[in-house]
Amino acid sequence: MPPVLPLLISIPHGGVGVPDEAAERVALEPPALLYYSDPSSGRLFGFRERVRALVSATVSRVIVDLNRPPYHLPPRRRDGVVKFRTSLGDPVWKDGMQPDIQAIHGLLLRHYFPYHAEIDMLLEREEIAVALDCHSMVPVGLPGQPDEGKKRPLICLGNNGDRSGNPRRGGLCTCPPEWVRRLAGIFREHFPGEGSVALNHPFSGGFISNAHYWHKGIPWVQIEVNRSLYEAADSSPARGSLVDLQKLKSLNESIWDAIERWYAVLEEEEPDHFFSSHG
């Protein structure tokens, strides 16, 4: 058996499920639910047998977004923990059937808090050296986002720092700058070219990596993979996510190679921080 690395993998946006209590309210069809998720992120980062812990969501992010603070509620927060419209403006809920605050609280109690509780439990119980929050991103910035209309990198690594991985003024990095720069360097071997691998832009890390780093002090990196690497350009809410399975498999192997090599370097350079990779 290959060694099991003391890593935790979180995949919060890969789910496409609609909870029973919300099924009659939802306006989106299955292809749209798939498109508005992180399509195939469960396959991209499906390293369950190779890491000590893996947590993966089943509920769609447009129903309950696990990577948002629980107090970011609609309608004040357009892209909060529960959404009334998608990133492209499509209504999530049928007319007049948007969940009220009581229904939202029920969704959070059943689907949001258990995900975070599982992460807490695994970080407490298992010997986790580093945690990775894993996502995919559309190739071009969406309307209303800071990078609207701009082409995105192939890989974005976030540690809540600046574009060099260093702490922003008044901020706290979720992973040491030199560690995340090491990982970026290894990813650049797989994805050469200026701007192909970026740090903290367009995403520096969401609620999961920040909150759980603050709680436990275990380093977190958010990984974003550009969907253009495995998804057809004509994917859409109407057609769903059109995936090239061979590209997906190759990408999965490249991602694991980068993570495995990165961990080996850190284990050698930071032996006091890391646990045995066997077990």
PyMOL commands that set and color helices and strands:
alter all, ss='L'
color gray80, all
select helices_A, chain A and resi 20-22+30-35+41-44+101-125+177-190+207-216+227-229+245-269
alter helices_A, ss='H'
color red, helices_A
select strands_A, chain A and resi 5-11+51-56+130-137+155-158+197-199+220-226
alter strands_A, ss='S'
color yellow, strands_A
deselect
rebuild
show_as cartoon
